[in-house]
Amino acid sequence: DFVSRFFAPYCGIDEDPVTGSAHCMLAPFWAARLGRSQLRARQLSRRGGEVECTVRDWRVLLEGRAVTFLEGWITI
């Protein structure tokens, strides 16, 4: 339903392959314009990725495939 790319060179990110936080802003924007609450998004980075977006009230639900990159513990 929509495609995107995300760049943040000032933060040292040349291009993020799939950006969940960006889709949390883009999904409500496109949902309002397309008149639908469920959308399919594609991020067009080199690695690329697809995200299923559902807009409900003040929430955005994102679904997609992921791989664990890092796991750890934080002691407070």
PQR file of N, CA, C, O and H, with PARSE charges and radii, in Angstrom:
ATOM      1  N   ASP A   1       0.806  -1.194   0.000 -0.4000 1.5000
ATOM      2  CA  ASP A   1       0.000   0.000   0.000 -0.0000 2.0000
ATOM      3  C   ASP A   1       0.858   1.270   0.000  0.5500 1.7000
ATOM      4  O   ASP A   1       0.480   2.287  -0.582 -0.5500 1.4000
ATOM      5  N   PHE A   2       2.041   1.192   0.676 -0.4000 1.5000
ATOM      6  CA  PHE A   2       2.986   2.305   0.597 -0.0000 2.0000
ATOM      7  C   PHE A   2       4.409   1.783   0.776  0.5500 1.7000
ATOM      8  O   PHE A   2       4.635   0.728   1.368 -0.5500 1.4000
ATOM      9  H   PHE A   2       2.347   0.365   1.149  0.4000 1.0000
ATOM     10  N   VAL A   3       5.344   2.539   0.258 -0.4000 1.5000
ATOM     11  CA  VAL A   3       6.764   2.190   0.364 -0.0000 2.0000
ATOM     12  C   VAL A   3       7.504   3.340   1.033  0.5500 1.7000
ATOM     13  O   VAL A   3       7.039   4.480   1.021 -0.5500 1.4000
ATOM     14  H   VAL A   3       5.160   3.397  -0.223  0.4000 1.0000
ATOM     15  N   SER A   4       8.670   3.030   1.621 -0.4000 1.5000
ATOM     16  CA  SER A   4       9.444   4.056   2.306 -0.0000 2.0000
ATOM     17  C   SER A   4      10.926   3.706   2.307  0.5500 1.7000
ATOM     18  O   SER A   4      11.324   2.592   1.966 -0.5500 1.4000
ATOM     19  H   SER A   4       9.048   2.104   1.630  0.4000 1.0000
ATOM     20  N   ARG A   5      11.722   4.682   2.697 -0.4000 1.5000
ATOM     21  CA  ARG A   5      13.155   4.516   2.995 -0.0000 2.0000
ATOM     22  C   ARG A   5      13.448   5.418   4.185  0.5500 1.7000
ATOM     23  O   ARG A   5      12.763   6.419   4.394 -0.5500 1.4000
ATOM     24  H   ARG A   5      11.399   5.587   2.974  0.4000 1.0000
ATOM     25  N   PHE A   6      14.474   5.061   4.970 -0.4000 1.5000
ATOM     26  CA  PHE A   6      14.806   5.847   6.156 -0.0000 2.0000
ATOM     27  C   PHE A   6      16.305   6.096   6.211  0.5500 1.7000
ATOM     28  O   PHE A   6      17.104   5.160   6.191 -0.5500 1.4000
ATOM     29  H   PHE A   6      15.031   4.248   4.800  0.4000 1.0000
ATOM     30  N   PHE A   7      16.676   7.372   6.279 -0.4000 1.5000
ATOM     31  CA  PHE A   7      18.071   7.783   6.374 -0.0000 2.0000
ATOM     32  C   PHE A   7      18.247   8.670   7.605  0.5500 1.7000
ATOM     33  O   PHE A   7      17.392   9.508   7.888 -0.5500 1.4000
ATOM     34  H   PHE A   7      16.027   8.132   6.295  0.4000 1.0000
ATOM     35  N   ALA A   8      19.346   8.495   8.337 -0.4000 1.5000
ATOM     36  CA  ALA A   8      19.661   9.355   9.483 -0.0000 2.0000
ATOM     37  C   ALA A   8      21.178   9.523   9.570  0.5500 1.7000
ATOM     38  O   ALA A   8      21.791   9.085  10.543 -0.5500 1.4000
ATOM     39  H   ALA A   8      20.041   7.814   8.106  0.4000 1.0000
ATOM     40  N   PRO A   9      21.788  10.154   8.566 -0.5600 1.5000
ATOM     41  CA  PRO A   9      23.252  10.249   8.545  0.2800 2.0000
ATOM     42  C   PRO A   9      23.823  11.050   9.717  0.5500 1.7000
ATOM     43  O   PRO A   9      24.946  10.789  10.147 -0.5500 1.4000
ATOM     44  N   TYR A  10      23.075  12.008  10.234 -0.4000 1.5000
ATOM     45  CA  TYR A  10      23.555  12.794  11.378 -0.0000 2.0000
ATOM     46  C   TYR A  10      23.752  11.902  12.605  0.5500 1.7000
ATOM     47  O   TYR A  10      24.610  12.171  13.446 -0.5500 1.4000
ATOM     48  H   TYR A  10      22.162  12.220   9.885  0.4000 1.0000
ATOM     49  N   CYS A  11      22.943  10.831  12.699 -0.4000 1.5000
ATOM     50  CA  CYS A  11      23.033   9.877  13.816 -0.0000 2.0000
ATOM     51  C   CYS A  11      23.948   8.699  13.489  0.5500 1.7000
ATOM     52  O   CYS A  11      24.053   7.755  14.272 -0.5500 1.4000
ATOM     53  H   CYS A  11      22.246  10.613  12.016  0.4000 1.0000
ATOM     54  N   GLY A  12      24.605   8.753  12.339 -0.4000 1.5000
ATOM     55  CA  GLY A  12      25.497   7.662  11.951 -0.0000 2.0000
ATOM     56  C   GLY A  12      24.790   6.491  11.297  0.5500 1.7000
ATOM     57  O   GLY A  12      25.376   5.417  11.162 -0.5500 1.4000
ATOM     58  H   GLY A  12      24.519   9.520  11.702  0.4000 1.0000
ATOM     59  N   ILE A  13      23.535   6.675  10.885 -0.4000 1.5000
ATOM     60  CA  ILE A  13      22.771   5.616  10.220 -0.0000 2.0000
ATOM     61  C   ILE A  13      22.624   6.001   8.756  0.5500 1.7000
ATOM     62  O   ILE A  13      21.807   6.853   8.405 -0.5500 1.4000
ATOM     63  H   ILE A  13      23.058   7.547  10.994  0.4000 1.0000
ATOM     64  N   ASP A  14      23.427   5.362   7.903 -0.4000 1.5000
ATOM     65  CA  ASP A  14      23.313   5.677   6.478 -0.0000 2.0000
ATOM     66  C   ASP A  14      21.922   5.333   5.969  0.5500 1.7000
ATOM     67  O   ASP A  14      21.267   6.154   5.327 -0.5500 1.4000
ATOM     68  H   ASP A  14      24.090   4.670   8.188  0.4000 1.0000
ATOM     69  N   GLU A  15      21.475   4.114   6.261 -0.4000 1.5000
ATOM     70  CA  GLU A  15      20.100   3.724   5.922 -0.0000 2.0000
ATOM     71  C   GLU A  15      19.696   2.560   6.810  0.5500 1.7000
ATOM     72  O   GLU A  15      20.414   1.563   6.895 -0.5500 1.4000
ATOM     73  H   GLU A  15      22.008   3.448   6.783  0.4000 1.0000
ATOM     74  N   ASP A  16      18.551   2.681   7.473 -0.4000 1.5000
ATOM     75  CA  ASP A  16      18.029   1.609   8.311 -0.0000 2.0000
ATOM     76  C   ASP A  16      17.242   0.665   7.414  0.5500 1.7000
ATOM     77  O   ASP A  16      16.376   1.122   6.668 -0.5500 1.4000
ATOM     78  H   ASP A  16      17.968   3.490   7.404  0.4000 1.0000
ATOM     79  N   PRO A  17      17.512  -0.637   7.459 -0.5600 1.5000
ATOM     80  CA  PRO A  17      16.846  -1.566   6.537  0.2800 2.0000
ATOM     81  C   PRO A  17      15.330  -1.619   6.693  0.5500 1.7000
ATOM     82  O   PRO A  17      14.610  -1.575   5.695 -0.5500 1.4000
ATOM     83  N   VAL A  18      14.832  -1.712   7.924 -0.4000 1.5000
ATOM     84  CA  VAL A  18      13.386  -1.718   8.167 -0.0000 2.0000
ATOM     85  C   VAL A  18      13.159  -0.971   9.480  0.5500 1.7000
ATOM     86  O   VAL A  18      13.665  -1.386  10.523 -0.5500 1.4000
ATOM     87  H   VAL A  18      15.417  -1.747   8.734  0.4000 1.0000
ATOM     88  N   THR A  19      12.408   0.121   9.436 -0.4000 1.5000
ATOM     89  CA  THR A  19      12.292   1.026  10.573 -0.0000 2.0000
ATOM     90  C   THR A  19      10.884   1.005  11.157  0.5500 1.7000
ATOM     91  O   THR A  19       9.966   1.619  10.613 -0.5500 1.4000
ATOM     92  H   THR A  19      11.997   0.458   8.589  0.4000 1.0000
ATOM     93  N   GLY A  20      10.723   0.287  12.278 -0.4000 1.5000
ATOM     94  CA  GLY A  20       9.412   0.191  12.922 -0.0000 2.0000
ATOM     95  C   GLY A  20       8.887   1.533  13.383  0.5500 1.7000
ATOM     96  O   GLY A  20       7.704   1.828  13.215 -0.5500 1.4000
ATOM     97  H   GLY A  20      11.469  -0.211  12.720  0.4000 1.0000
ATOM     98  N   SER A  21       9.759   2.360  13.969 -0.4000 1.5000
ATOM     99  CA  SER A  21       9.303   3.657  14.473 -0.0000 2.0000
ATOM    100  C   SER A  21       8.784   4.549  13.346  0.5500 1.7000
ATOM    101  O   SER A  21       7.828   5.298  13.544 -0.5500 1.4000
ATOM    102  H   SER A  21      10.721   2.120  14.105  0.4000 1.0000
ATOM    103  N   ALA A  22       9.397   4.477  12.181 -0.4000 1.5000
ATOM    104  CA  ALA A  22       8.914   5.272  11.046 -0.0000 2.0000
ATOM    105  C   ALA A  22       7.532   4.788  10.600  0.5500 1.7000
ATOM    106  O   ALA A  22       6.673   5.595  10.245 -0.5500 1.4000
ATOM    107  H   ALA A  22      10.174   3.868  12.020  0.4000 1.0000
ATOM    108  N   HIS A  23       7.324   3.478  10.619 -0.4000 1.5000
ATOM    109  CA  HIS A  23       6.028   2.945  10.204 -0.0000 2.0000
ATOM    110  C   HIS A  23       4.924   3.287  11.198  0.5500 1.7000
ATOM    111  O   HIS A  23       3.751   3.346  10.828 -0.5500 1.4000
ATOM    112  H   HIS A  23       8.022   2.822  10.907  0.4000 1.0000
ATOM    113  N   CYS A  24       5.294   3.514  12.456 -0.4000 1.5000
ATOM    114  CA  CYS A  24       4.288   3.947  13.444 -0.0000 2.0000
ATOM    115  C   CYS A  24       3.763   5.344  13.126  0.5500 1.7000
ATOM    116  O   CYS A  24       2.668   5.705  13.558 -0.5500 1.4000
ATOM    117  H   CYS A  24       6.247   3.466  12.756  0.4000 1.0000
ATOM    118  N   MET A  25       4.520   6.123  12.386 -0.4000 1.5000
ATOM    119  CA  MET A  25       4.049   7.445  11.957 -0.0000 2.0000
ATOM    120  C   MET A  25       3.422   7.387  10.558  0.5500 1.7000
ATOM    121  O   MET A  25       2.429   8.064  10.290 -0.5500 1.4000
ATOM    122  H   MET A  25       5.409   5.831  12.035  0.4000 1.0000
ATOM    123  N   LEU A  26       3.998   6.585   9.683 -0.4000 1.5000
ATOM    124  CA  LEU A  26       3.508   6.504   8.305 -0.0000 2.0000
ATOM    125  C   LEU A  26       2.169   5.778   8.198  0.5500 1.7000
ATOM    126  O   LEU A  26       1.329   6.161   7.384 -0.5500 1.4000
ATOM    127  H   LEU A  26       4.805   6.035   9.901  0.4000 1.0000
ATOM    128  N   ALA A  27       1.956   4.740   9.003 -0.4000 1.5000
ATOM    129  CA  ALA A  27       0.714   3.957   8.908 -0.0000 2.0000
ATOM    130  C   ALA A  27      -0.531   4.808   9.162  0.5500 1.7000
ATOM    131  O   ALA A  27      -1.461   4.741   8.359 -0.5500 1.4000
ATOM    132  H   ALA A  27       2.638   4.429   9.664  0.4000 1.0000
ATOM    133  N   PRO A  28      -0.601   5.610  10.242 -0.5600 1.5000
ATOM    134  CA  PRO A  28      -1.800   6.446  10.420  0.2800 2.0000
ATOM    135  C   PRO A  28      -1.982   7.473   9.293  0.5500 1.7000
ATOM    136  O   PRO A  28      -3.108   7.762   8.887 -0.5500 1.4000
ATOM    137  N   PHE A  29      -0.878   8.014   8.797 -0.4000 1.5000
ATOM    138  CA  PHE A  29      -0.939   8.972   7.685 -0.0000 2.0000
ATOM    139  C   PHE A  29      -1.616   8.331   6.474  0.5500 1.7000
ATOM    140  O   PHE A  29      -2.564   8.889   5.922 -0.5500 1.4000
ATOM    141  H   PHE A  29       0.036   7.779   9.126  0.4000 1.0000
ATOM    142  N   TRP A  30      -1.122   7.140   6.058 -0.4000 1.5000
ATOM    143  CA  TRP A  30      -1.679   6.486   4.882 -0.0000 2.0000
ATOM    144  C   TRP A  30      -3.049   5.870   5.147  0.5500 1.7000
ATOM    145  O   TRP A  30      -3.880   5.811   4.241 -0.5500 1.4000
ATOM    146  H   TRP A  30      -0.352   6.686   6.506  0.4000 1.0000
ATOM    147  N   ALA A  31      -3.300   5.411   6.374 -0.4000 1.5000
ATOM    148  CA  ALA A  31      -4.619   4.858   6.709 -0.0000 2.0000
ATOM    149  C   ALA A  31      -5.701   5.917   6.536  0.5500 1.7000
ATOM    150  O   ALA A  31      -6.778   5.633   6.013 -0.5500 1.4000
ATOM    151  H   ALA A  31      -2.625   5.459   7.110  0.4000 1.0000
ATOM    152  N   ALA A  32      -5.411   7.134   6.976 -0.4000 1.5000
ATOM    153  CA  ALA A  32      -6.383   8.225   6.838 -0.0000 2.0000
ATOM    154  C   ALA A  32      -6.622   8.567   5.377  0.5500 1.7000
ATOM    155  O   ALA A  32      -7.760   8.817   4.978 -0.5500 1.4000
ATOM    156  H   ALA A  32      -4.536   7.365   7.401  0.4000 1.0000
ATOM    157  N   ARG A  33      -5.572   8.582   4.578 -0.4000 1.5000
ATOM    158  CA  ARG A  33      -5.717   8.963   3.179 -0.0000 2.0000
ATOM    159  C   ARG A  33      -6.340   7.862   2.325  0.5500 1.7000
ATOM    160  O   ARG A  33      -7.049   8.148   1.360 -0.5500 1.4000
ATOM    161  H   ARG A  33      -4.648   8.379   4.902  0.4000 1.0000
ATOM    162  N   LEU A  34      -6.078   6.605   2.679 -0.4000 1.5000
ATOM    163  CA  LEU A  34      -6.627   5.491   1.902 -0.0000 2.0000
ATOM    164  C   LEU A  34      -7.948   4.971   2.467  0.5500 1.7000
ATOM    165  O   LEU A  34      -8.615   4.147   1.841 -0.5500 1.4000
ATOM    166  H   LEU A  34      -5.502   6.372   3.463  0.4000 1.0000
ATOM    167  N   GLY A  35      -8.327   5.460   3.665 -0.4000 1.5000
ATOM    168  CA  GLY A  35      -9.588   5.038   4.268 -0.0000 2.0000
ATOM    169  C   GLY A  35      -9.593   3.586   4.710  0.5500 1.7000
ATOM    170  O   GLY A  35     -10.630   2.923   4.670 -0.5500 1.4000
ATOM    171  H   GLY A  35      -7.785   6.129   4.174  0.4000 1.0000
ATOM    172  N   ARG A  36      -8.429   3.087   5.133 -0.4000 1.5000
ATOM    173  CA  ARG A  36      -8.316   1.689   5.562 -0.0000 2.0000
ATOM    174  C   ARG A  36      -7.489   1.625   6.836  0.5500 1.7000
ATOM    175  O   ARG A  36      -6.616   2.464   7.058 -0.5500 1.4000
ATOM    176  H   ARG A  36      -7.587   3.625   5.166  0.4000 1.0000
ATOM    177  N   SER A  37      -7.762   0.632   7.670 -0.4000 1.5000
ATOM    178  CA  SER A  37      -7.013   0.507   8.924 -0.0000 2.0000
ATOM    179  C   SER A  37      -5.902  -0.543   8.824  0.5500 1.7000
ATOM    180  O   SER A  37      -5.013  -0.574   9.675 -0.5500 1.4000
ATOM    181  H   SER A  37      -8.471  -0.049   7.490  0.4000 1.0000
ATOM    182  N   GLN A  38      -5.937  -1.394   7.809 -0.4000 1.5000
ATOM    183  CA  GLN A  38      -4.898  -2.399   7.625 -0.0000 2.0000
ATOM    184  C   GLN A  38      -4.162  -2.121   6.325  0.5500 1.7000
ATOM    185  O   GLN A  38      -4.764  -1.989   5.259 -0.5500 1.4000
ATOM    186  H   GLN A  38      -6.659  -1.368   7.118  0.4000 1.0000
ATOM    187  N   LEU A  39      -2.839  -2.037   6.444 -0.4000 1.5000
ATOM    188  CA  LEU A  39      -2.007  -1.685   5.291 -0.0000 2.0000
ATOM    189  C   LEU A  39      -0.783  -2.583   5.219  0.5500 1.7000
ATOM    190  O   LEU A  39      -0.325  -3.112   6.231 -0.5500 1.4000
ATOM    191  H   LEU A  39      -2.350  -2.144   7.309  0.4000 1.0000
ATOM    192  N   ARG A  40      -0.268  -2.747   4.027 -0.4000 1.5000
ATOM    193  CA  ARG A  40       0.993  -3.462   3.824 -0.0000 2.0000
ATOM    194  C   ARG A  40       2.037  -2.442   3.388  0.5500 1.7000
ATOM    195  O   ARG A  40       1.839  -1.698   2.428 -0.5500 1.4000
ATOM    196  H   ARG A  40      -0.641  -2.317   3.204  0.4000 1.0000
ATOM    197  N   ALA A  41       3.152  -2.422   4.112 -0.4000 1.5000
ATOM    198  CA  ALA A  41       4.232  -1.481   3.809 -0.0000 2.0000
ATOM    199  C   ALA A  41       5.474  -2.244   3.371  0.5500 1.7000
ATOM    200  O   ALA A  41       5.688  -3.388   3.770 -0.5500 1.4000
ATOM    201  H   ALA A  41       3.314  -3.027   4.892  0.4000 1.0000
ATOM    202  N   ARG A  42       6.275  -1.606   2.558 -0.4000 1.5000
ATOM    203  CA  ARG A  42       7.549  -2.177   2.118 -0.0000 2.0000
ATOM    204  C   ARG A  42       8.606  -1.101   2.244  0.5500 1.7000
ATOM    205  O   ARG A  42       8.439   0.015   1.752 -0.5500 1.4000
ATOM    206  H   ARG A  42       6.101  -0.676   2.233  0.4000 1.0000
ATOM    207  N   GLN A  43       9.709  -1.451   2.914 -0.4000 1.5000
ATOM    208  CA  GLN A  43      10.829  -0.523   3.003 -0.0000 2.0000
ATOM    209  C   GLN A  43      11.843  -0.924   1.934  0.5500 1.7000
ATOM    210  O   GLN A  43      12.261  -2.080   1.866 -0.5500 1.4000
ATOM    211  H   GLN A  43       9.845  -2.358   3.313  0.4000 1.0000
ATOM    212  N   LEU A  44      12.228   0.030   1.111 -0.4000 1.5000
ATOM    213  CA  LEU A  44      13.019  -0.248  -0.078 -0.0000 2.0000
ATOM    214  C   LEU A  44      14.531  -0.085   0.136  0.5500 1.7000
ATOM    215  O   LEU A  44      15.227   0.439  -0.733 -0.5500 1.4000
ATOM    216  H   LEU A  44      11.889   0.969   1.167  0.4000 1.0000
ATOM    217  N   SER A  45      15.027  -0.524   1.273 -0.4000 1.5000
ATOM    218  CA  SER A  45      16.473  -0.527   1.505 -0.0000 2.0000
ATOM    219  C   SER A  45      17.088  -1.699   0.731  0.5500 1.7000
ATOM    220  O   SER A  45      16.372  -2.481   0.104 -0.5500 1.4000
ATOM    221  H   SER A  45      14.461  -0.950   1.979  0.4000 1.0000
ATOM    222  N   ARG A  46      18.395  -1.810   0.780 -0.4000 1.5000
ATOM    223  CA  ARG A  46      19.052  -2.920   0.086 -0.0000 2.0000
ATOM    224  C   ARG A  46      18.534  -4.261   0.600  0.5500 1.7000
ATOM    225  O   ARG A  46      18.205  -5.146  -0.190 -0.5500 1.4000
ATOM    226  H   ARG A  46      18.976  -1.175   1.288  0.4000 1.0000
ATOM    227  N   ARG A  47      18.461  -4.412   1.940 -0.4000 1.5000
ATOM    228  CA  ARG A  47      17.938  -5.649   2.523 -0.0000 2.0000
ATOM    229  C   ARG A  47      16.428  -5.722   2.369  0.5500 1.7000
ATOM    230  O   ARG A  47      15.877  -6.786   2.087 -0.5500 1.4000
ATOM    231  H   ARG A  47      18.728  -3.693   2.581  0.4000 1.0000
ATOM    232  N   GLY A  48      15.768  -4.605   2.551 -0.4000 1.5000
ATOM    233  CA  GLY A  48      14.317  -4.521   2.376 -0.0000 2.0000
ATOM    234  C   GLY A  48      13.538  -5.301   3.419  0.5500 1.7000
ATOM    235  O   GLY A  48      14.099  -6.107   4.161 -0.5500 1.4000
ATOM    236  H   GLY A  48      16.215  -3.740   2.781  0.4000 1.0000
ATOM    237  N   GLY A  49      12.267  -5.056   3.463 -0.4000 1.5000
ATOM    238  CA  GLY A  49      11.400  -5.777   4.379 -0.0000 2.0000
ATOM    239  C   GLY A  49       9.968  -5.336   4.221  0.5500 1.7000
ATOM    240  O   GLY A  49       9.681  -4.220   3.788 -0.5500 1.4000
ATOM    241  H   GLY A  49      11.811  -4.401   2.860  0.4000 1.0000
ATOM    242  N   GLU A  50       9.069  -6.240   4.583 -0.4000 1.5000
ATOM    243  CA  GLU A  50       7.637  -5.944   4.524 -0.0000 2.0000
ATOM    244  C   GLU A  50       7.077  -5.910   5.931  0.5500 1.7000
ATOM    245  O   GLU A  50       7.465  -6.707   6.785 -0.5500 1.4000
ATOM    246  H   GLU A  50       9.302  -7.147   4.935  0.4000 1.0000
ATOM    247  N   VAL A  51       6.162  -4.981   6.168 -0.4000 1.5000
ATOM    248  CA  VAL A  51       5.543  -4.804   7.473 -0.0000 2.0000
ATOM    249  C   VAL A  51       4.033  -4.702   7.275  0.5500 1.7000
ATOM    250  O   VAL A  51       3.553  -3.901   6.474 -0.5500 1.4000
ATOM    251  H   VAL A  51       5.847  -4.333   5.474  0.4000 1.0000
ATOM    252  N   GLU A  52       3.299  -5.520   8.011 -0.4000 1.5000
ATOM    253  CA  GLU A  52       1.842  -5.409   8.045 -0.0000 2.0000
ATOM    254  C   GLU A  52       1.502  -4.405   9.141  0.5500 1.7000
ATOM    255  O   GLU A  52       1.937  -4.572  10.280 -0.5500 1.4000
ATOM    256  H   GLU A  52       3.690  -6.171   8.662  0.4000 1.0000
ATOM    257  N   CYS A  53       0.744  -3.382   8.824 -0.4000 1.5000
ATOM    258  CA  CYS A  53       0.408  -2.314   9.774 -0.0000 2.0000
ATOM    259  C   CYS A  53      -1.101  -2.295  10.008  0.5500 1.7000
ATOM    260  O   CYS A  53      -1.890  -2.330   9.064 -0.5500 1.4000
ATOM    261  H   CYS A  53       0.390  -3.247   7.899  0.4000 1.0000
ATOM    262  N   THR A  54      -1.483  -2.241  11.274 -0.4000 1.5000
ATOM    263  CA  THR A  54      -2.890  -2.105  11.644 -0.0000 2.0000
ATOM    264  C   THR A  54      -3.019  -0.894  12.552  0.5500 1.7000
ATOM    265  O   THR A  54      -2.346  -0.802  13.578 -0.5500 1.4000
ATOM    266  H   THR A  54      -0.842  -2.213  12.041  0.4000 1.0000
ATOM    267  N   VAL A  55      -3.892   0.042  12.165 -0.4000 1.5000
ATOM    268  CA  VAL A  55      -4.121   1.254  12.953 -0.0000 2.0000
ATOM    269  C   VAL A  55      -5.419   1.062  13.720  0.5500 1.7000
ATOM    270  O   VAL A  55      -6.481   0.873  13.128 -0.5500 1.4000
ATOM    271  H   VAL A  55      -4.439  -0.032  11.331  0.4000 1.0000
ATOM    272  N   ARG A  56      -5.322   1.112  15.061 -0.4000 1.5000
ATOM    273  CA  ARG A  56      -6.497   0.959  15.939 -0.0000 2.0000
ATOM    274  C   ARG A  56      -6.473   2.058  16.980  0.5500 1.7000
ATOM    275  O   ARG A  56      -5.559   2.129  17.801 -0.5500 1.4000
ATOM    276  H   ARG A  56      -4.459   1.266  15.543  0.4000 1.0000
ATOM    277  N   ASP A  57      -7.469   2.904  16.945 -0.4000 1.5000
ATOM    278  CA  ASP A  57      -7.557   4.021  17.894 -0.0000 2.0000
ATOM    279  C   ASP A  57      -6.239   4.789  17.900  0.5500 1.7000
ATOM    280  O   ASP A  57      -5.848   5.354  16.879 -0.5500 1.4000
ATOM    281  H   ASP A  57      -8.212   2.846  16.278  0.4000 1.0000
ATOM    282  N   TRP A  58      -5.557   4.816  19.031 -0.4000 1.5000
ATOM    283  CA  TRP A  58      -4.292   5.561  19.147 -0.0000 2.0000
ATOM    284  C   TRP A  58      -3.089   4.631  19.078  0.5500 1.7000
ATOM    285  O   TRP A  58      -2.000   5.004  19.514 -0.5500 1.4000
ATOM    286  H   TRP A  58      -5.874   4.357  19.861  0.4000 1.0000
ATOM    287  N   ARG A  59      -3.265   3.427  18.537 -0.4000 1.5000
ATOM    288  CA  ARG A  59      -2.182   2.454  18.483 -0.0000 2.0000
ATOM    289  C   ARG A  59      -1.917   2.016  17.048  0.5500 1.7000
ATOM    290  O   ARG A  59      -2.803   2.032  16.195 -0.5500 1.4000
ATOM    291  H   ARG A  59      -4.150   3.124  18.183  0.4000 1.0000
ATOM    292  N   VAL A  60      -0.672   1.626  16.814 -0.4000 1.5000
ATOM    293  CA  VAL A  60      -0.292   1.032  15.536 -0.0000 2.0000
ATOM    294  C   VAL A  60       0.338  -0.319  15.842  0.5500 1.7000
ATOM    295  O   VAL A  60       1.320  -0.394  16.581 -0.5500 1.4000
ATOM    296  H   VAL A  60       0.049   1.613  17.507  0.4000 1.0000
ATOM    297  N   LEU A  61      -0.211  -1.369  15.286 -0.4000 1.5000
ATOM    298  CA  LEU A  61       0.340  -2.708  15.447 -0.0000 2.0000
ATOM    299  C   LEU A  61       1.162  -3.040  14.219  0.5500 1.7000
ATOM    300  O   LEU A  61       0.692  -2.870  13.094 -0.5500 1.4000
ATOM    301  H   LEU A  61      -1.009  -1.308  14.686  0.4000 1.0000
ATOM    302  N   LEU A  62       2.384  -3.512  14.418 -0.4000 1.5000
ATOM    303  CA  LEU A  62       3.271  -3.875  13.324 -0.0000 2.0000
ATOM    304  C   LEU A  62       3.555  -5.367  13.381  0.5500 1.7000
ATOM    305  O   LEU A  62       3.826  -5.916  14.449 -0.5500 1.4000
ATOM    306  H   LEU A  62       2.766  -3.650  15.332  0.4000 1.0000
ATOM    307  N   GLU A  63       3.491  -6.013  12.235 -0.4000 1.5000
ATOM    308  CA  GLU A  63       3.807  -7.440  12.141 -0.0000 2.0000
ATOM    309  C   GLU A  63       4.763  -7.650  10.983  0.5500 1.7000
ATOM    310  O   GLU A  63       4.646  -7.015   9.935 -0.5500 1.4000
ATOM    311  H   GLU A  63       3.271  -5.567  11.368  0.4000 1.0000
ATOM    312  N   GLY A  64       5.703  -8.546  11.188 -0.4000 1.5000
ATOM    313  CA  GLY A  64       6.648  -8.876  10.132 -0.0000 2.0000
ATOM    314  C   GLY A  64       7.602  -9.941  10.611  0.5500 1.7000
ATOM    315  O   GLY A  64       7.475 -10.445  11.726 -0.5500 1.4000
ATOM    316  H   GLY A  64       5.798  -9.062  12.040  0.4000 1.0000
ATOM    317  N   ARG A  65       8.543 -10.279   9.783 -0.4000 1.5000
ATOM    318  CA  ARG A  65       9.552 -11.271  10.132 -0.0000 2.0000
ATOM    319  C   ARG A  65      10.752 -10.563  10.739  0.5500 1.7000
ATOM    320  O   ARG A  65      11.101  -9.450  10.345 -0.5500 1.4000
ATOM    321  H   ARG A  65       8.646  -9.869   8.876  0.4000 1.0000
ATOM    322  N   ALA A  66      11.378 -11.226  11.704 -0.4000 1.5000
ATOM    323  CA  ALA A  66      12.537 -10.627  12.374 -0.0000 2.0000
ATOM    324  C   ALA A  66      13.542 -11.711  12.747  0.5500 1.7000
ATOM    325  O   ALA A  66      13.207 -12.892  12.833 -0.5500 1.4000
ATOM    326  H   ALA A  66      11.095 -12.130  12.024  0.4000 1.0000
ATOM    327  N   VAL A  67      14.770 -11.282  12.963 -0.4000 1.5000
ATOM    328  CA  VAL A  67      15.845 -12.161  13.403 -0.0000 2.0000
ATOM    329  C   VAL A  67      16.463 -11.535  14.642  0.5500 1.7000
ATOM    330  O   VAL A  67      16.728 -10.333  14.662 -0.5500 1.4000
ATOM    331  H   VAL A  67      15.042 -10.322  12.893  0.4000 1.0000
ATOM    332  N   THR A  68      16.696 -12.342  15.683 -0.4000 1.5000
ATOM    333  CA  THR A  68      17.355 -11.822  16.882 -0.0000 2.0000
ATOM    334  C   THR A  68      18.801 -11.502  16.545  0.5500 1.7000
ATOM    335  O   THR A  68      19.558 -12.367  16.105 -0.5500 1.4000
ATOM    336  H   THR A  68      16.481 -13.319  15.666  0.4000 1.0000
ATOM    337  N   PHE A  69      19.171 -10.251  16.757 -0.4000 1.5000
ATOM    338  CA  PHE A  69      20.524  -9.778  16.463 -0.0000 2.0000
ATOM    339  C   PHE A  69      21.392  -9.763  17.716  0.5500 1.7000
ATOM    340  O   PHE A  69      22.584 -10.063  17.665 -0.5500 1.4000
ATOM    341  H   PHE A  69      18.556  -9.548  17.114  0.4000 1.0000
ATOM    342  N   LEU A  70      20.768  -9.405  18.853 -0.4000 1.5000
ATOM    343  CA  LEU A  70      21.505  -9.271  20.102 -0.0000 2.0000
ATOM    344  C   LEU A  70      20.560  -9.581  21.250  0.5500 1.7000
ATOM    345  O   LEU A  70      19.392  -9.193  21.224 -0.5500 1.4000
ATOM    346  H   LEU A  70      19.799  -9.161  18.894  0.4000 1.0000
ATOM    347  N   GLU A  71      21.059 -10.267  22.239 -0.4000 1.5000
ATOM    348  CA  GLU A  71      20.267 -10.582  23.418 -0.0000 2.0000
ATOM    349  C   GLU A  71      21.121 -10.306  24.646  0.5500 1.7000
ATOM    350  O   GLU A  71      22.324 -10.568  24.639 -0.5500 1.4000
ATOM    351  H   GLU A  71      22.008 -10.581  22.261  0.4000 1.0000
ATOM    352  N   GLY A  72      20.510  -9.783  25.691 -0.4000 1.5000
ATOM    353  CA  GLY A  72      21.287  -9.487  26.887 -0.0000 2.0000
ATOM    354  C   GLY A  72      20.409  -9.194  28.081  0.5500 1.7000
ATOM    355  O   GLY A  72      19.184  -9.294  28.004 -0.5500 1.4000
ATOM    356  H   GLY A  72      19.533  -9.570  25.696  0.4000 1.0000
ATOM    357  N   TRP A  73      21.040  -8.830  29.190 -0.4000 1.5000
ATOM    358  CA  TRP A  73      20.364  -8.519  30.446 -0.0000 2.0000
ATOM    359  C   TRP A  73      20.817  -7.166  30.938  0.5500 1.7000
ATOM    360  O   TRP A  73      21.974  -6.789  30.757 -0.5500 1.4000
ATOM    361  H   TRP A  73      22.034  -8.748  29.252  0.4000 1.0000
ATOM    362  N   ILE A  74      19.918  -6.436  31.556 -0.4000 1.5000
ATOM    363  CA  ILE A  74      20.237  -5.171  32.206 -0.0000 2.0000
ATOM    364  C   ILE A  74      19.880  -5.322  33.677  0.5500 1.7000
ATOM    365  O   ILE A  74      18.746  -5.663  34.014 -0.5500 1.4000
ATOM    366  H   ILE A  74      18.977  -6.743  31.704  0.4000 1.0000
ATOM    367  N   THR A  75      20.844  -5.069  34.547 -0.4000 1.5000
ATOM    368  CA  THR A  75      20.611  -5.148  35.986 -0.0000 2.0000
ATOM    369  C   THR A  75      20.422  -3.738  36.524  0.5500 1.7000
ATOM    370  O   THR A  75      21.243  -2.851  36.293 -0.5500 1.4000
ATOM    371  H   THR A  75      21.765  -4.792  34.273  0.4000 1.0000
ATOM    372  N   ILE A  76      19.330  -3.552  37.243 -0.4000 1.5000
ATOM    373  CA  ILE A  76      19.045  -2.238  37.818 -0.0000 2.0000
ATOM    374  C   ILE A  76      19.188  -2.325  39.336  0.5500 1.7000
ATOM    375  O   ILE A  76      18.993  -1.329  40.032 -0.5500 1.4000
ATOM    376  H   ILE A  76      18.663  -4.273  37.431  0.4000 1.0000
TER
END
